[in-house]
Amino acid sequence: MSSSLSHALESSWPLWEQPAHFDLGHILNSAITDVLEPDRIGGLGIHHAGLWECDLASNTLIWSGGVYDIFGFPRTAPVTRDMAVACYAEHSRAAMERMRAHAIRHRCGFTLDVEISASAVGEARTVRLIAAPVCEGDLAVRLHGLKLLLDTGANRAALR
């Protein structure tokens, strides 16, 4: 695990706790940042957040503007799950896939700090991934959640 993630958060939680884990989404409403382009966000960019959803049958993604910004994709670009997963640093990708499979199988949410690789966005980024399944009966049909930009390589360098 990289030094930037040495104190990374990784937890699984029951769905009835979802409101407590998604409260940050109400505080940092992505609708506000969606109307502003990344260069107009300025200092708030360090706290950038976005909402996302993934249909489990088709792996189709729906992202708010904040998620596009975090991953460095143009907001109008069609992004597949494979494209997004390829942006994760290898150690984060493995942890994310493990937590995702657990969440789908056990119908529980999870919180995980991940690293988006520098090759994907020009600088390493630490992102908090908060996810929960949407269930129909006993079957998880979608995952949805919040991605919160915690840190960038440029921020870490400035703090040294």
C-alpha positions as CSV (number, residue, x, y, z in Angstrom):
1,M,0.0,0.0,0.0
2,S,1.4,3.4,-0.8
3,S,2.4,5.8,1.9
4,S,-0.5,8.1,1.1
5,L,-2.9,5.4,2.0
6,S,-1.0,4.2,5.1
7,H,-4.0,5.2,7.3
8,A,-6.6,4.4,4.7
9,L,-10.2,3.7,5.7
10,E,-11.7,0.3,4.8
11,S,-14.9,-0.8,6.4
12,S,-18.1,-2.7,5.6
13,W,-21.4,-1.8,7.2
14,P,-25.1,-3.0,7.1
15,L,-27.5,-1.2,4.8
16,W,-29.5,0.2,7.7
17,E,-26.5,2.4,8.5
18,Q,-26.5,3.9,5.0
19,P,-27.9,7.4,6.1
20,A,-24.9,7.9,8.4
21,H,-22.4,7.1,5.7
22,F,-24.1,9.1,3.0
23,D,-24.7,12.2,5.1
24,L,-21.5,13.7,3.5
25,G,-23.3,13.7,0.2
26,H,-26.0,16.0,1.6
27,I,-23.3,18.4,2.9
28,L,-21.2,18.4,-0.3
29,N,-24.2,18.2,-2.7
30,S,-22.7,17.4,-6.1
31,A,-25.4,19.5,-7.8
32,I,-23.5,22.6,-6.7
33,T,-20.2,21.5,-8.2
34,D,-21.8,20.1,-11.3
35,V,-22.7,23.6,-12.4
36,L,-19.1,24.8,-12.0
37,E,-16.3,23.7,-14.3
38,P,-13.2,22.4,-12.4
39,D,-11.1,25.5,-13.1
40,R,-13.9,27.7,-11.4
41,I,-14.0,25.5,-8.3
42,G,-10.5,26.7,-7.2
43,G,-9.6,25.8,-3.6
44,L,-12.8,23.8,-3.1
45,G,-11.4,21.3,-5.6
46,I,-9.5,19.7,-2.8
47,H,-12.9,18.8,-1.3
48,H,-14.5,17.7,-4.6
49,A,-17.2,15.1,-4.4
50,G,-19.5,13.3,-6.8
51,L,-22.3,10.8,-6.9
52,W,-22.2,7.7,-9.0
53,E,-24.2,4.6,-9.8
54,C,-23.4,1.3,-11.5
55,D,-26.0,-1.1,-12.9
56,L,-24.8,-4.6,-12.0
57,A,-26.4,-6.3,-15.0
58,S,-24.8,-4.1,-17.6
59,N,-22.0,-2.4,-15.6
60,T,-23.3,0.9,-17.0
61,L,-22.1,3.9,-15.1
62,I,-24.0,7.1,-14.2
63,W,-21.7,9.8,-12.8
64,S,-22.3,13.3,-11.6
65,G,-19.8,16.0,-12.8
66,G,-17.7,15.7,-9.7
67,V,-16.8,12.1,-10.4
68,Y,-15.7,13.0,-13.9
69,D,-13.5,15.7,-12.4
70,I,-12.0,13.3,-9.8
71,F,-11.1,10.8,-12.5
72,G,-9.9,13.5,-15.0
73,F,-12.4,12.6,-17.8
74,P,-14.3,15.3,-19.7
75,R,-17.8,15.6,-18.3
76,T,-19.4,14.6,-21.6
77,A,-17.2,11.6,-22.2
78,P,-18.8,8.1,-22.3
79,V,-17.0,6.2,-19.6
80,T,-17.2,2.4,-19.1
81,R,-16.6,0.6,-15.9
82,D,-13.5,-1.0,-17.4
83,M,-12.1,2.5,-18.2
84,A,-12.8,3.7,-14.6
85,V,-11.4,0.6,-12.9
86,A,-8.2,0.9,-15.0
87,C,-7.6,4.3,-13.3
88,Y,-7.2,2.7,-9.9
89,A,-3.7,2.0,-8.6
90,E,-3.3,-1.8,-8.5
91,H,-3.5,-2.2,-4.7
92,S,-6.6,-0.1,-4.6
93,R,-8.2,-1.9,-7.5
94,A,-7.8,-5.2,-5.8
95,A,-9.2,-3.9,-2.5
96,M,-12.1,-2.1,-4.3
97,E,-13.1,-5.3,-6.3
98,R,-12.9,-7.3,-3.1
99,M,-15.1,-4.9,-1.2
100,R,-17.5,-4.6,-4.1
101,A,-18.0,-8.3,-4.4
102,H,-18.6,-8.5,-0.6
103,A,-21.1,-5.7,-0.8
104,I,-23.1,-7.4,-3.6
105,R,-22.9,-10.8,-2.1
106,H,-23.9,-9.8,1.5
107,R,-26.0,-6.7,0.5
108,C,-24.0,-4.3,2.7
109,G,-22.3,-1.0,2.2
110,F,-18.6,-0.2,2.4
111,T,-16.2,2.7,2.7
112,L,-12.8,2.5,1.2
113,D,-9.9,4.9,0.6
114,V,-8.4,4.3,-2.8
115,E,-5.7,5.7,-5.0
116,I,-6.3,6.9,-8.5
117,S,-3.0,6.4,-10.3
118,A,-0.9,9.3,-11.5
119,S,-0.9,7.9,-15.0
120,A,-4.7,8.2,-15.1
121,V,-5.0,11.8,-14.0
122,G,-1.5,13.3,-14.1
123,E,-1.1,13.1,-10.3
124,A,-1.9,10.5,-7.7
125,R,-5.2,11.1,-6.0
126,T,-6.6,9.7,-2.8
127,V,-10.4,9.2,-3.0
128,R,-12.9,8.0,-0.4
129,L,-15.3,5.6,-2.0
130,I,-18.6,5.2,-0.2
131,A,-20.9,2.6,-1.7
132,A,-24.1,0.6,-1.0
133,P,-26.1,-1.8,-3.1
134,V,-29.7,-1.0,-4.3
135,C,-31.6,-4.2,-3.8
136,E,-34.8,-5.5,-5.4
137,G,-36.0,-8.2,-3.0
138,D,-32.9,-10.2,-1.9
139,L,-30.9,-9.3,-5.1
140,A,-28.5,-6.4,-5.4
141,V,-29.2,-4.7,-8.8
142,R,-27.1,-1.6,-8.6
143,L,-24.3,0.0,-6.5
144,H,-24.5,3.7,-5.8
145,G,-22.6,6.1,-3.7
146,L,-20.3,9.0,-3.2
147,K,-16.7,9.6,-4.2
148,L,-14.8,12.3,-2.2
149,L,-11.5,13.6,-3.3
150,L,-9.3,13.5,-0.1
151,D,-5.9,14.4,-1.5
152,T,-3.9,14.9,-4.6
153,G,-0.2,14.5,-5.3
154,A,0.2,18.2,-5.6
155,N,-1.4,18.7,-2.2
156,R,1.0,16.2,-0.6
157,A,4.0,17.9,-2.2
158,A,2.9,21.3,-0.9
159,L,2.6,20.0,2.6
160,R,6.1,18.6,2.7
